[in-house]
Amino acid sequence: MQDRTYTADAEPGDDATVAGWVHEIRDLGGIAFLILRDTTGKIQIKFEKDEMDDDLVETGLGVSRESVVEVSGAVEEEPRAPTGVEITPESVEVVAPADPELPLDPSGKVDADLSTRLDNRTLDLRKDEVQAIFEIRSEIMRAVRDRFREFRCTEINTPKIVATGTEGGTELFPITYFGEEAFMNQSPQLFKQLIAGSNVERVFEIGPIFRAEEHNTPRHLNEATSIDFEGAFCDQNDAMDVVEGVVRAAYEAVEENCADELEALGLTEEFGAPEEAFPRISYEDALERINATGELDEQLVWGDDLSTEAEKALGDDVGGHYFITDWPSEIKPFYIKDHDDDPQLSTGFDLMHPRMELVSGGQREHRHEKLIEGFEQQGLDPDQFEYYTKMFKYGMPPHAGFGLGGERLIMTILGLDNIREAVLFPRDRQRLSP
């Protein structure tokens, strides 16, 4: 269809060929309208029955909704039409007819539950508000990449099939790899550290991660997109500066470049990029603030992880994005460096949205002996990670980084109720197809 015109580009006086889906048909007796939809919008096709060939009218008005059609004709100004123009057709071709019994209504007039929508994602994406989510997702990823480049980062791709898990444990999907056991990678953590130890220094990756956690919640997935950073000669404060810049860039890009999509989602009035710097709250202070809210049945004590209820209480108290810093060493992974003046405190941090955790990061342990001790303290066999640990013998600089949940970022930016709405084809305990 080399001569095809997008509906948004059709101008009065043109002879145009448009192609797309039959959104609806309005038959008013002597005159009828076919509303054709493509990725740029909708256009009205006018059928004056008494003045047109019967076969042309029958073809245009007899087709079922969501069929793919190609229409050629003159574009005319019509203020009463949805877009101010309409086409009087000279030809109508049904390119691909649709079954009249649709599993869901792409017009959105009849609601469908999320499971039905995900089972029929192709039809679901024909709805303006659903397509808007993924246009925004694309814009967020573009903005994130651009901001990383402003931070002098090189984009990398790390293996997703590995011999050992990043953090050990049972949260791994095993696979058979030429007769040997292998796993789907939980995180690019160890590989991005190795690259940060090279002369490349600052790297980022946007790619899939796999976690065999048996969750069934609105904010967990078993295959997710991780936005990762690692930088040589960086400490935890530098890493927090980077992630704050990246998150802010995502909001700003949506605000500046996604007006139509925000309107489709009904977010035009309430949307705005964060204006204030993200506060940095120590773990100890976070416990005090959470306990002071009185929202929990039991007071938190040192060493407790934060439950969903605790996160919500603190999020409501802060009212925006915030960091939790200086976590207890005992509840952070082996590769997180402890403070030199207090080994009970780690350099680990989390970035929180009032609704949920978005980021985990920190400065890494770059000293070989300390790294080996960390493995042993967490019950891991350093020999299984020799490809990683041996590189720390050859001049590993101090470095820091983070992993940011891509879908959680999108979910919180758009206020989505379920993380699956931010994924084209989500993978969870119940869903392996489509």
C-alpha positions in Angstrom: 0.0 0.0 0.0 2.6 2.5 -1.1 0.0 5.3 -1.8 -1.7 4.8 1.5 -2.6 8.0 3.5 -2.8 7.9 7.3 -6.2 9.2 8.5 -4.5 12.1 10.4 -2.9 13.3 7.1 -6.0 13.3 5.0 -6.7 16.9 3.8 -9.7 18.4 2.0 -9.1 18.3 -1.8 -7.0 15.2 -1.6 -7.7 12.0 -3.4 -6.7 9.5 -0.7 -6.4 5.8 -0.1 -6.8 5.0 3.6 -6.6 1.6 5.3 -7.5 0.4 8.7 -10.1 -1.2 10.9 -13.9 -0.7 10.8 -14.5 1.0 14.1 -18.3 1.3 13.7 -21.0 1.7 11.1 -23.8 4.3 11.5 -26.8 3.7 9.2 -29.2 6.6 9.2 -31.4 5.4 6.3 -30.6 7.2 3.0 -27.1 8.0 4.3 -24.7 5.9 6.3 -21.2 6.3 7.7 -18.3 3.9 8.2 -15.8 5.1 10.8 -12.3 3.8 9.8 -9.6 3.7 12.4 -5.8 3.5 12.0 -2.9 4.1 14.3 -3.2 7.9 13.8 -6.9 8.3 14.5 -10.3 7.9 12.9 -11.9 9.1 9.7 -15.5 9.2 8.5 -16.5 7.4 5.2 -19.8 8.7 3.8 -22.2 6.5 1.8 -25.1 8.3 0.1 -27.0 5.2 -0.9 -29.2 6.6 -3.7 -26.2 8.1 -5.4 -23.7 5.3 -5.2 -23.3 1.9 -6.9 -25.2 -0.8 -4.9 -22.2 -3.1 -4.8 -20.0 -0.4 -3.3 -22.7 0.4 -0.6 -23.2 -3.3 0.2 -19.5 -3.9 0.5 -18.9 -0.8 2.7 -21.9 -1.3 5.0 -22.1 -5.1 5.1 -18.6 -5.6 6.6 -18.4 -6.5 10.3 -16.7 -4.4 12.9 -12.9 -4.7 13.2 -12.5 -6.0 9.6 -9.6 -4.5 7.8 -10.7 -2.4 4.8 -9.0 -0.1 2.2 -11.0 2.9 1.0 -10.2 5.3 -1.9 -12.0 8.5 -2.6 -12.1 12.3 -2.4 -11.4 14.0 1.0 -13.9 16.7 1.7 -14.3 19.2 4.5 -17.2 18.3 6.9 -17.3 20.2 10.2 -19.8 17.7 11.7 -17.4 14.7 11.2 -15.2 13.6 14.1 -12.0 15.0 12.5 -13.5 17.7 10.4 -13.2 15.8 7.1 -14.8 12.8 5.5 -14.2 10.6 2.4 -16.7 9.9 -0.3 -15.6 6.5 -1.4 -14.9 5.5 -5.0 -13.8 2.0 -4.0 -14.0 -0.2 -0.9 -12.0 -3.4 -0.5 -12.3 -5.8 2.4 -8.7 -6.8 3.0 -9.4 -9.1 6.0 -12.9 -9.8 7.3 -13.4 -10.1 11.1 -15.6 -12.6 12.8 -18.7 -10.8 14.0 -18.5 -12.5 17.4 -15.6 -10.6 19.0 -14.2 -11.8 22.4 -14.0 -8.2 23.5 -15.2 -4.8 22.4 -12.3 -2.6 21.1 -14.6 0.5 21.1 -14.6 0.2 24.9 -18.4 0.5 25.2 -18.5 -2.9 26.8 -15.9 -3.5 29.5 -13.8 -6.7 29.7 -11.9 -8.0 32.6 -8.1 -8.0 32.6 -7.8 -11.7 32.0 -9.9 -11.5 28.8 -8.0 -8.5 27.7 -4.7 -10.2 28.1 -6.0 -13.3 26.3 -6.9 -11.1 23.3 -4.1 -8.5 23.5 -4.3 -7.7 19.8 -7.9 -6.6 20.1 -7.2 -4.9 23.4 -4.5 -2.7 21.8 -7.0 -1.3 19.4 -8.4 0.7 22.2 -7.0 4.3 22.5 -6.3 4.1 26.2 -4.4 0.8 26.0 -2.4 1.9 23.0 -1.6 5.1 24.9 0.1 3.1 27.7 2.5 1.5 25.3 3.2 4.7 23.4 4.1 6.2 26.7 6.2 3.2 27.6 8.2 3.7 24.4 8.7 7.4 25.2 9.8 6.5 28.7 12.4 4.1 27.5 13.7 6.6 24.9 14.0 9.3 27.6 15.7 6.9 30.0 18.3 6.0 27.4 18.9 9.6 26.5 19.4 10.6 30.2 21.9 7.7 30.7 23.9 9.0 27.8 23.9 12.4 29.4 25.5 10.6 32.3 28.2 9.3 29.9 26.9 5.7 30.1 27.4 3.0 27.4 24.5 0.7 26.7 25.3 -3.0 27.1 23.5 -6.4 26.8 24.3 -9.1 29.3 23.5 -12.9 29.1 20.1 -14.1 30.1 21.2 -17.7 30.3 23.6 -18.3 33.1 25.3 -21.1 35.0 24.6 -19.7 38.5 22.0 -17.3 39.9 23.0 -13.8 40.8 22.1 -14.3 44.5 21.6 -18.1 44.7 18.5 -19.3 46.4 15.4 -20.9 44.8 14.1 -18.0 42.8 15.5 -19.4 39.6 14.0 -20.9 36.4 16.2 -23.9 35.5 16.6 -24.8 31.9 18.5 -27.6 30.0 21.5 -26.1 28.1 23.0 -28.8 25.8 22.6 -31.4 28.5 23.7 -29.2 31.4 21.6 -27.4 33.9 21.5 -23.6 33.5 19.2 -20.8 34.6 17.4 -17.8 33.4 19.2 -14.8 34.9 17.6 -13.0 37.8 19.6 -9.8 37.2 22.5 -8.4 35.2 24.2 -7.5 38.5 27.4 -9.5 38.3 28.0 -8.9 34.6 27.5 -5.2 34.7 29.9 -5.0 37.6 32.5 -6.8 35.5 32.0 -4.3 32.7 32.2 -1.4 35.2 35.6 -2.8 36.2 36.8 -2.5 32.6 37.8 0.8 30.9 34.2 1.4 29.9 33.4 2.5 33.4 29.8 3.6 33.2 27.2 1.3 31.7 23.4 0.8 31.6 21.1 -2.0 30.3 17.4 -2.2 29.7 16.4 -5.9 29.4 14.4 -8.8 30.8 15.0 -10.5 34.2 13.4 -13.7 35.4 12.4 -14.5 39.0 10.7 -17.8 39.9 8.8 -16.2 42.8 5.3 -17.6 43.5 3.7 -14.2 43.8 0.2 -13.5 42.6 -0.1 -9.7 43.3 -0.9 -6.6 41.2 2.8 -5.5 41.3 4.8 -8.7 40.7 5.8 -10.4 37.5 8.0 -13.4 36.7 9.5 -11.8 33.7 10.1 -8.1 34.1 12.1 -5.3 32.5 15.0 -4.1 34.6 16.7 -0.7 34.0 20.2 -1.1 35.3 23.2 1.2 35.9 26.7 0.6 37.1 29.4 3.2 37.4 33.1 2.9 38.2 34.5 5.5 40.7 30.9 6.0 42.0 29.6 5.7 45.5 26.0 5.2 46.6 25.3 9.0 46.5 26.4 9.2 42.9 24.1 6.2 42.0 21.2 7.9 43.7 21.9 11.1 41.7 21.7 9.0 38.5 18.5 7.2 39.3 16.8 10.4 40.4 17.8 12.0 37.1 16.5 9.0 35.1 13.2 8.9 36.9 12.7 12.6 36.5 13.6 12.4 32.8 10.8 9.8 32.3 8.2 12.0 33.9 9.4 15.1 32.0 9.3 13.3 28.6 5.8 12.0 29.2 4.7 15.5 30.2 6.3 17.2 27.2 5.7 14.6 24.5 2.6 12.5 25.3 -0.3 15.0 25.6 -2.6 12.9 23.4 -1.8 9.7 25.3 -2.4 11.4 28.6 -5.7 12.7 27.4 -6.7 9.2 26.3 -5.9 8.0 29.8 -7.8 10.8 31.5 -4.6 12.1 33.1 -4.2 15.5 31.5 -5.2 17.5 34.6 -3.4 15.6 37.3 -0.2 14.7 35.6 3.1 16.5 36.4 6.8 15.7 36.8 8.2 15.7 40.4 9.3 19.2 41.3 11.2 18.6 44.6 14.4 16.7 45.1 13.8 13.2 46.4 14.5 13.1 50.2 17.1 10.7 51.5 15.9 9.0 54.7 18.0 6.6 56.7 16.6 3.2 57.5 16.7 4.1 61.2 14.7 7.3 60.6 12.3 5.4 58.3 11.5 3.0 61.1 10.9 5.9 63.5 8.6 7.6 61.0 6.6 4.5 60.2 6.2 3.6 63.9 5.1 7.2 64.6 2.2 6.9 62.1 0.5 4.3 64.3 -0.7 2.5 61.1 1.0 -0.9 61.9 -0.3 -3.5 64.4 3.3 -4.0 65.7 6.2 -1.6 66.0 9.1 -2.2 63.7 12.5 -3.0 65.2 16.0 -2.8 63.8 16.6 -5.5 61.2 13.0 -5.8 60.0 12.3 -5.6 56.3 9.5 -3.2 55.3 6.1 -4.8 54.6 3.7 -3.4 52.1 1.8 -1.8 55.0 5.0 -0.2 56.3 5.9 1.1 52.8 2.4 2.6 52.4 2.5 4.3 55.8 5.9 5.9 55.1 4.8 6.8 51.5 1.7 8.6 52.8 3.9 10.4 55.3 6.5 11.6 52.8 4.0 12.2 50.0 6.4 11.7 47.0 9.4 9.8 45.8 12.1 9.2 48.5 15.2 7.1 49.2 15.8 4.8 52.1 19.5 4.7 52.8 21.9 2.9 55.2 20.1 -0.4 55.4 21.4 -3.0 57.9 24.2 -5.1 56.3 22.5 -8.3 57.3 19.5 -7.8 55.0 21.4 -6.6 51.9 23.1 -8.9 49.3 26.7 -10.0 49.6 27.9 -7.6 46.9 26.7 -4.4 48.7 29.6 -2.7 50.5 29.3 -1.9 54.2 30.2 1.5 55.6 33.9 1.6 56.5 33.3 3.1 59.9 30.3 0.9 60.8 30.1 -2.6 59.3 26.6 -3.0 60.7 25.4 -0.5 58.1 25.4 -1.1 54.4 25.7 1.5 51.6 22.5 0.0 50.1 19.6 2.2 49.2 16.0 1.8 47.9 14.1 4.4 45.9 10.5 4.4 46.8 7.3 5.7 45.2 4.5 6.2 47.8 2.9 3.1 46.3 5.8 0.7 46.1 9.6 0.1 45.9 11.1 1.1 42.5 14.8 0.6 42.9 17.4 -1.3 44.9 21.0 -0.2 44.7 24.2 0.8 46.5 27.9 0.9 46.4 29.5 -2.5 45.6 32.2 -4.4 47.5 35.2 -4.0 45.3 37.9 -5.6 47.6 38.4 -9.3 46.7 38.9 -10.6 50.3 35.8 -8.8 51.6 33.8 -10.0 48.6 34.7 -13.7 49.4 33.7 -13.1 53.0 30.3 -11.8 51.9 29.7 -15.0 49.8 30.5 -17.2 52.7 28.4 -15.2 55.2 25.4 -15.6 53.0 26.0 -19.4 52.5 27.1 -19.2 48.9 30.0 -21.1 47.4 32.5 -18.5 46.0 33.9 -21.2 43.7 30.7 -21.3 41.7 31.2 -17.6 41.0 34.9 -17.7 40.0 34.2 -16.0 36.7 33.1 -13.1 38.7 35.3 -13.1 41.8 38.6 -13.6 40.0 38.2 -10.2 38.2 38.4 -8.5 41.5 42.0 -9.6 41.7 43.0 -7.5 38.7 42.3 -3.9 39.7 38.6 -3.5 40.4 37.7 0.2 41.1 35.1 1.3 43.6 31.7 1.2 41.9 28.0 1.6 42.5 24.8 1.0 40.7 21.1 0.1 40.8 18.3 -1.8 39.2 15.0 0.0 38.5 11.8 -2.0 37.7 10.7 -0.8 34.3 7.1 -1.9 34.7 6.8 -0.5 38.2 8.1 2.9 36.9 5.4 2.9 34.2 2.8 1.7 36.6 3.5 4.4 39.1 3.8 7.2 36.5 0.4 6.4 35.0 -1.3 5.2 38.2 -2.2 1.8 36.8 -4.0 -0.6 39.0 -2.1 -3.7 37.9 1.5 -4.1 36.7 0.3 -6.4 33.9 -1.3 -3.4 32.2 2.2 -2.1 31.5 3.3 -5.3 29.7 2.2 -6.5 26.3 2.3 -10.2 27.1 2.9 -10.6 30.9 4.3 -13.7 32.4 3.2 -14.8 35.9 2.2 -18.0 37.7 -1.0 -18.3 35.7 0.0 -17.0 32.3 2.4 -18.5 29.8 0.4 -17.7 26.7 -0.1 -15.7 24.6 
